[in-house]
Amino acid sequence: MKLFGISLAGMLLFGFPFMVTLLGSLILYLLIYMPDMTESMIIAMVQQIISGVSQPALVCVPMFILSASIISSGESAERLIRMLKVFVGHLPGGLAITTSSGCTLFGAVSGSTQATVAAVGGTMRPMLLEAGYKSSFTLGLIINASDIAFLIPPSIGFIVYGVATNTSIGMLFLAGVLPGIMILVMFSVYCYIYSKIKKIPLLPKASWSERCRAIRDGFPVMGFPIIIVGGIYAGILSPNEAAAVAVLYAIILETIVYRSLTRSGLINAFLQTGVITGVVFILVGTGQAFSFLIGFLQIPSTLLPPLFGSEPSMFRVMSIVVVVYFVACMFVDPIVAIFILSPVFQPYVVGSGVDPILLGTLVTLQAAIGSATPPFGCDIFTAQLIFRRPYLEVIGHALPFLLILMLATILLIVFPNIALFLPKLAMS
């Protein structure tokens, strides 16, 4: 596989899109090492790509993306942030805590780290800078707090993992709630301590009339977690049905309640959704094709047994999987990493007694962490593009947040009921 690695790295350095580099490297490998089977293998890979994007569970992906596009085009993000700010803005680290909380709640709308960086970061970064926070701190906070959005339902990472491993997406959604809240609390404590040390000036405390007005304006946005989490938890809605209702709710909220979205804005949201969905589905299909090829070449059966040992313990399995996903998502798109690696690790996970729901939570968390970690975390480049700041400034204050997220990972491994409590409650 050396040729594959060299061709992959070379095409990435020349600026080819990731799905082109992955498929191109696969085809080059087939032409050189499997010339007699190249035609049949390419046909098989095309079939795998089609099979990968034909999963019924993936129907909810474009609908969740559409609801996020509609909300991002309207006033919901600003109203949500204003509602949070009037309650915690006057505390030490209040604006930073508002940013973390905004990312968490916006995750209940988008399920995407990049959408959260754009929507919440675009609103909060000017406020943070004006309040006295350093630019590198604001960027590190925004790209890492957006990781929480990948755990809060509806998470695209959970959907992709559920499809790749045939795990209940509804249970995965529930498993992400408490870990997401735990990370929010940890980030908030750090922001409080940081603002104390740096002596960031406090904001004036909002009056109760301002708070009531902010609640009235922003509370309708809270309908999204009620619809998605509440509907699935109560057994009223499947993930696909919850996604459809979320789109309808987003349209009603932005066009009728807030009246912030015009017909042209709604059309643009649909067009944007088409582009993003196309990219996501190409990545999913490519990941499926690559997973098929490495299975055909029996690479997992060669590499994994020595890695795990003859009788792998739960702790060993989880530790290895966490490290592999974390490193992989530092270099490749999280969706591709989840789709390629999850079917490979699944037999060892089941064999060692690890709960698939717990593993899905750990995998999705590592995918989120990797997306904000150098050298090639996708959120880093999203922040570069949106905020027009250099690479080194974007990652300059990433280490404290990375350590917090690593601590959260350890806590999930040691105390698995943090993730499994709500799924177990739902099944009881």
C-alpha positions as CSV (number, residue, x, y, z in Angstrom):
1,M,0.0,0.0,0.0
2,K,3.0,2.3,-0.2
3,L,2.1,3.4,-3.7
4,F,-1.4,4.3,-2.5
5,G,0.0,6.4,0.4
6,I,2.4,8.2,-1.9
7,S,-0.2,9.0,-4.6
8,L,-2.7,10.1,-1.9
9,A,-0.2,12.5,-0.3
10,G,1.0,13.8,-3.7
11,M,-2.5,14.6,-5.0
12,L,-3.4,16.3,-1.7
13,L,-0.3,18.5,-1.9
14,F,-1.3,19.5,-5.5
15,G,-4.7,20.6,-4.2
16,F,-7.1,17.9,-5.5
17,P,-10.3,17.5,-3.6
18,F,-10.2,14.7,-1.1
19,M,-12.7,12.5,-2.8
20,V,-10.7,12.8,-6.1
21,T,-7.5,11.9,-4.3
22,L,-9.0,8.8,-2.6
23,L,-10.7,7.4,-5.7
24,G,-7.8,8.3,-8.0
25,S,-5.3,6.6,-5.7
26,L,-7.6,3.5,-5.5
27,I,-7.8,3.3,-9.3
28,L,-4.0,3.8,-9.7
29,Y,-3.4,0.9,-7.2
30,L,-5.7,-1.4,-9.2
31,L,-4.1,-0.5,-12.5
32,I,-0.6,-1.4,-11.2
33,Y,-1.1,-4.2,-8.8
34,M,-4.3,-5.8,-10.1
35,P,-4.3,-5.3,-13.9
36,D,-6.2,-8.5,-14.7
37,M,-9.0,-7.5,-12.3
38,T,-9.0,-3.7,-12.8
39,E,-12.2,-3.6,-14.9
40,S,-14.2,-5.9,-12.6
41,M,-13.0,-4.1,-9.5
42,I,-13.9,-0.7,-10.8
43,I,-17.4,-2.0,-11.6
44,A,-17.6,-3.4,-8.0
45,M,-16.4,-0.1,-6.5
46,V,-19.0,1.8,-8.5
47,Q,-21.6,-0.6,-7.1
48,Q,-20.3,0.0,-3.6
49,I,-20.5,3.8,-4.1
50,I,-24.1,3.5,-5.1
51,S,-24.8,1.1,-2.3
52,G,-23.1,3.4,0.2
53,V,-25.4,6.4,-0.6
54,S,-28.6,4.3,-1.0
55,Q,-29.0,3.6,2.7
56,P,-32.5,4.6,3.9
57,A,-31.1,6.1,7.1
58,L,-29.1,8.7,5.1
59,V,-32.4,10.3,4.0
60,C,-32.3,12.4,7.1
61,V,-28.9,13.9,6.3
62,P,-30.0,16.4,3.5
63,M,-33.0,17.4,5.6
64,F,-30.9,18.2,8.7
65,I,-28.5,20.1,6.5
66,L,-31.5,22.0,5.0
67,S,-32.9,22.9,8.4
68,A,-29.4,24.2,9.4
69,S,-29.1,26.2,6.1
70,I,-32.5,27.8,6.7
71,I,-31.7,28.7,10.3
72,S,-28.2,30.0,9.4
73,S,-29.8,32.3,6.7
74,G,-32.3,33.8,9.2
75,E,-32.1,35.3,12.7
76,S,-32.3,32.2,14.9
77,A,-28.6,32.0,15.7
78,E,-28.4,35.7,16.8
79,R,-31.6,35.4,18.9
80,L,-30.3,32.2,20.5
81,I,-27.0,33.9,21.4
82,R,-28.8,37.0,22.8
83,M,-31.0,34.7,25.0
84,L,-27.9,33.0,26.5
85,K,-25.9,36.3,26.8
86,V,-28.4,38.1,29.0
87,F,-28.2,35.3,31.6
88,V,-24.4,34.5,31.7
89,G,-22.8,37.5,30.0
90,H,-22.1,39.4,33.2
91,L,-20.2,36.5,34.8
92,P,-16.4,36.1,34.6
93,G,-15.9,34.5,31.1
94,G,-19.5,35.2,30.3
95,L,-19.1,35.9,26.6
96,A,-16.9,32.8,26.2
97,I,-19.4,30.7,28.1
98,T,-22.1,32.1,25.8
99,T,-20.1,31.0,22.8
100,S,-19.7,27.5,24.1
101,S,-23.4,27.3,25.0
102,G,-24.4,28.8,21.6
103,C,-22.3,26.1,19.9
104,T,-24.0,23.4,22.0
105,L,-27.5,24.6,21.3
106,F,-26.8,25.3,17.6
107,G,-25.7,21.7,17.4
108,A,-29.3,20.8,18.0
109,V,-30.1,22.6,14.7
110,S,-27.2,21.8,12.4
111,G,-25.3,18.7,13.7
112,S,-22.3,20.0,11.8
113,T,-19.1,21.5,13.3
114,Q,-18.4,23.6,10.3
115,A,-21.9,25.2,10.2
116,T,-21.5,25.9,13.9
117,V,-18.2,27.7,13.4
118,A,-19.8,29.9,10.7
119,A,-23.1,30.7,12.5
120,V,-22.0,31.1,16.1
121,G,-18.4,32.1,15.5
122,G,-19.4,34.8,13.0
123,T,-21.7,36.4,15.6
124,M,-19.6,35.9,18.8
125,R,-16.0,36.6,17.6
126,P,-16.4,40.4,17.3
127,M,-18.0,40.5,20.7
128,L,-15.2,38.5,22.3
129,L,-12.5,40.7,20.7
130,E,-14.3,43.9,21.8
131,A,-14.5,42.5,25.4
132,G,-10.7,42.0,25.5
133,Y,-10.1,38.4,24.6
134,K,-7.1,37.6,22.5
135,S,-7.7,36.6,18.9
136,S,-6.1,33.2,19.2
137,F,-8.3,32.4,22.3
138,T,-11.5,33.3,20.4
139,L,-10.5,31.2,17.4
140,G,-9.5,28.2,19.6
141,L,-12.7,28.4,21.6
142,I,-14.9,28.6,18.5
143,I,-13.4,25.7,16.6
144,N,-13.2,23.5,19.6
145,A,-16.6,24.4,21.1
146,S,-18.1,23.5,17.7
147,D,-17.0,19.9,18.5
148,I,-19.9,19.8,20.9
149,A,-22.3,20.2,17.9
150,F,-21.0,16.9,16.6
151,L,-22.3,15.1,19.7
152,I,-25.6,17.0,20.1
153,P,-28.4,15.5,18.0
154,P,-28.9,15.7,15.1
155,S,-25.2,14.7,14.5
156,I,-24.1,13.8,11.0
157,G,-21.3,11.8,12.6
158,F,-23.8,9.7,14.5
159,I,-25.8,9.1,11.3
160,V,-22.8,8.0,9.3
161,Y,-21.6,5.7,12.1
162,G,-25.1,4.2,12.5
163,V,-25.2,3.5,8.7
164,A,-21.7,2.1,8.6
165,T,-22.2,-0.3,11.5
166,N,-26.0,-0.9,11.5
167,T,-26.4,0.7,14.9
168,S,-29.5,2.5,16.0
169,I,-29.2,6.2,15.1
170,G,-31.9,7.1,17.6
171,M,-30.0,5.5,20.5
172,L,-26.8,7.2,19.2
173,F,-28.5,10.6,19.3
174,L,-29.5,10.0,22.9
175,A,-26.0,8.8,23.8
176,G,-24.5,12.1,22.7
177,V,-26.6,14.4,24.9
178,L,-24.9,14.0,28.3
179,P,-21.3,13.9,27.0
180,G,-22.0,17.1,25.1
181,I,-23.3,18.8,28.2
182,M,-20.3,17.5,30.2
183,I,-17.9,19.0,27.7
184,L,-19.9,22.3,27.8
185,V,-19.5,22.4,31.6
186,M,-15.7,21.7,31.3
187,F,-15.2,24.4,28.7
188,S,-17.3,26.9,30.8
189,V,-15.1,26.2,33.8
190,Y,-11.9,26.8,31.8
191,C,-13.4,30.0,30.3
192,Y,-14.2,31.3,33.8
193,I,-10.7,30.6,35.0
194,Y,-9.1,32.1,31.9
195,S,-11.1,35.3,32.2
196,K,-10.1,35.6,35.9
197,I,-6.4,35.1,35.2
198,K,-6.5,37.6,32.2
199,K,-8.7,40.0,34.1
200,I,-11.3,40.3,31.3
201,P,-13.7,43.2,32.2
202,L,-17.2,42.1,33.2
203,L,-20.2,43.1,31.2
204,P,-23.2,44.9,32.9
205,K,-25.8,42.6,34.3
206,A,-29.0,42.5,32.2
207,S,-32.3,43.5,33.7
208,W,-35.2,41.1,34.1
209,S,-37.1,43.0,31.5
210,E,-34.2,42.4,29.0
211,R,-34.1,38.8,30.0
212,C,-37.8,38.3,29.5
213,R,-37.6,40.0,26.1
214,A,-34.6,37.8,25.1
215,I,-36.4,34.6,26.2
216,R,-39.5,35.6,24.2
217,D,-37.4,36.2,21.1
218,G,-35.1,33.2,21.4
219,F,-37.2,30.5,23.0
220,P,-38.9,29.3,19.8
221,V,-35.4,28.1,18.6
222,M,-35.5,25.6,21.5
223,G,-38.2,23.8,19.6
224,F,-35.5,22.0,17.6
225,P,-34.1,19.9,20.4
226,I,-37.6,19.3,21.7
227,I,-38.6,18.0,18.2
228,I,-35.5,15.9,17.6
229,V,-34.5,14.5,21.0
230,G,-38.0,14.6,22.5
231,G,-39.7,13.1,19.5
232,I,-37.2,10.2,19.2
233,Y,-37.0,9.6,22.9
234,A,-40.7,9.4,23.2
235,G,-40.9,7.0,20.3
236,I,-43.1,9.4,18.3
237,L,-40.7,10.1,15.5
238,S,-37.9,8.1,13.7
239,P,-34.7,10.1,12.9
240,N,-36.0,10.5,9.3
241,E,-39.4,11.8,10.5
242,A,-37.7,14.1,13.0
243,A,-35.5,15.5,10.2
244,A,-38.6,16.2,8.1
245,V,-40.4,17.9,11.0
246,A,-37.3,20.0,11.7
247,V,-37.3,21.3,8.2
248,L,-40.9,22.3,8.4
249,Y,-40.3,23.9,11.8
250,A,-37.3,25.9,10.4
251,I,-39.4,27.2,7.5
252,I,-42.2,28.3,9.7
253,L,-39.9,29.8,12.3
254,E,-37.9,31.9,9.8
255,T,-40.6,32.8,7.3
256,I,-43.7,33.3,9.5
257,V,-42.6,33.8,13.1
258,Y,-39.4,35.8,12.7
259,R,-40.1,36.9,9.1
260,S,-36.3,37.0,8.5
261,L,-36.2,34.8,5.4
262,T,-37.4,35.9,1.9
263,R,-38.3,33.6,-0.9
264,S,-34.9,34.2,-2.5
265,G,-33.2,33.4,0.8
266,L,-35.2,30.2,1.1
267,I,-34.2,29.2,-2.5
268,N,-30.5,29.9,-1.7
269,A,-30.8,27.7,1.4
270,F,-32.1,24.8,-0.8
271,L,-29.3,25.4,-3.3
272,Q,-26.7,25.4,-0.6
273,T,-28.1,22.2,0.8
274,G,-27.8,20.6,-2.5
275,V,-24.1,21.4,-2.8
276,I,-23.3,20.4,0.8
277,T,-25.3,17.1,0.5
278,G,-23.6,16.3,-2.8
279,V,-20.2,16.6,-1.1
280,V,-21.3,14.6,2.0
281,F,-22.7,11.8,-0.2
282,I,-19.6,11.7,-2.4
283,L,-17.5,11.3,0.7
284,V,-19.8,8.5,2.0
285,G,-19.8,6.6,-1.3
286,T,-16.0,7.0,-1.6
287,G,-15.6,5.7,2.0
288,Q,-17.8,2.7,1.2
289,A,-15.7,1.9,-1.9
290,F,-12.4,2.2,0.0
291,S,-13.8,0.0,2.9
292,F,-14.8,-2.6,0.3
293,L,-11.3,-2.6,-1.2
294,I,-9.3,-3.0,2.0
295,G,-11.7,-5.8,3.0
296,F,-11.1,-7.5,-0.3
297,L,-7.4,-7.2,0.1
298,Q,-7.8,-8.7,3.7
299,I,-5.8,-5.8,5.2
300,P,-7.8,-5.8,8.5
301,S,-7.3,-9.5,9.1
302,T,-3.5,-9.0,8.6
303,L,-3.0,-5.9,10.7
304,L,-5.6,-6.0,13.5
305,P,-5.1,-9.3,15.3
306,P,-1.5,-8.5,16.3
307,L,-2.7,-5.0,17.4
308,F,-5.5,-6.2,19.6
309,G,-4.1,-9.5,20.7
310,S,-5.8,-12.9,21.0
311,E,-8.2,-11.9,23.9
312,P,-8.5,-8.1,23.7
313,S,-9.9,-6.4,26.8
314,M,-12.6,-3.7,26.6
315,F,-10.1,-1.1,27.8
316,R,-7.5,-2.1,25.2
317,V,-10.1,-2.1,22.4
318,M,-11.5,1.4,23.3
319,S,-8.0,2.9,23.8
320,I,-6.8,1.6,20.4
321,V,-9.9,2.7,18.6
322,V,-9.8,6.2,20.2
323,V,-6.2,6.7,19.2
324,V,-6.7,5.4,15.6
325,Y,-9.8,7.6,15.0
326,F,-8.2,10.7,16.5
327,V,-5.1,10.4,14.3
328,A,-7.1,9.5,11.2
329,C,-9.4,12.5,11.6
330,M,-6.4,14.9,11.9
331,F,-5.6,14.0,8.3
332,V,-8.8,13.0,6.5
333,D,-12.4,14.1,6.5
334,P,-14.2,12.7,9.6
335,I,-17.1,11.3,7.5
336,V,-14.6,9.2,5.4
337,A,-12.7,8.1,8.5
338,I,-15.9,6.9,10.2
339,F,-17.2,5.1,7.1
340,I,-13.9,3.3,6.4
341,L,-12.7,2.4,9.9
342,S,-16.0,1.6,11.7
343,P,-16.8,-1.7,9.8
344,V,-13.2,-2.8,10.3
345,F,-13.3,-2.4,14.1
346,Q,-16.8,-3.6,14.6
347,P,-16.1,-7.3,15.0
348,Y,-13.4,-6.7,17.6
349,V,-15.6,-4.3,19.5
350,V,-18.5,-6.8,19.7
351,G,-16.0,-9.6,20.6
352,S,-14.6,-7.7,23.5
353,G,-17.9,-6.8,25.0
354,V,-17.9,-3.0,24.3
355,D,-21.3,-1.5,23.8
356,P,-21.7,-0.4,20.2
357,I,-23.5,2.7,21.4
358,L,-20.6,3.7,23.6
359,L,-18.1,3.1,20.9
360,G,-20.2,5.2,18.5
361,T,-20.1,8.0,21.0
362,L,-16.3,7.7,21.4
363,V,-15.8,7.5,17.7
364,T,-17.9,10.5,16.9
365,L,-16.1,12.5,19.7
366,Q,-12.7,11.6,18.2
367,A,-13.9,12.6,14.8
368,A,-15.0,16.0,16.2
369,I,-11.7,16.5,18.0
370,G,-9.7,15.6,14.9
371,S,-11.7,18.1,12.8
372,A,-10.3,20.9,15.0
373,T,-6.7,19.5,15.4
374,P,-3.7,20.3,13.3
375,P,-2.4,19.6,10.7
376,F,-5.5,19.2,8.5
377,G,-8.5,19.5,10.8
378,C,-11.4,20.8,8.5
379,D,-12.6,23.3,11.1
380,I,-9.2,25.0,11.2
381,F,-9.5,25.8,7.5
382,T,-13.2,26.8,7.9
383,A,-12.1,29.3,10.5
384,Q,-9.3,30.6,8.3
385,L,-11.7,31.1,5.4
386,I,-14.4,32.8,7.5
387,F,-12.3,35.0,9.8
388,R,-9.4,35.6,7.4
389,R,-6.8,34.8,10.0
390,P,-3.4,32.9,9.5
391,Y,-3.1,29.2,10.2
392,L,-0.8,29.6,13.2
393,E,-3.2,32.1,14.8
394,V,-6.1,29.8,14.4
395,I,-4.3,26.9,16.2
396,G,-2.4,29.1,18.6
397,H,-4.7,28.4,21.6
398,A,-5.9,25.0,20.7
399,L,-3.9,23.0,23.3
400,P,-6.0,23.8,26.4
401,F,-9.2,22.8,24.7
402,L,-7.6,19.7,23.2
403,L,-6.6,18.6,26.7
404,I,-10.1,19.1,28.0
405,L,-11.5,17.0,25.1
406,M,-9.0,14.3,25.8
407,L,-10.0,14.3,29.5
408,A,-13.7,14.0,28.4
409,T,-12.7,11.0,26.3
410,I,-11.0,9.3,29.3
411,L,-14.1,10.0,31.5
412,L,-16.3,8.3,28.9
413,I,-14.0,5.2,28.9
414,V,-13.9,5.0,32.7
415,F,-17.5,6.0,33.2
416,P,-19.4,4.6,30.2
417,N,-22.8,5.4,31.7
418,I,-22.3,9.0,30.9
419,A,-23.1,8.0,27.3
420,L,-25.3,5.0,28.0
421,F,-27.6,6.4,30.7
422,L,-30.2,7.9,28.4
423,P,-30.2,5.0,25.9
424,K,-30.7,2.6,28.7
425,L,-33.5,4.7,30.1
426,A,-35.2,4.9,26.8
427,M,-35.1,1.1,26.4
428,S,-36.3,0.4,29.9
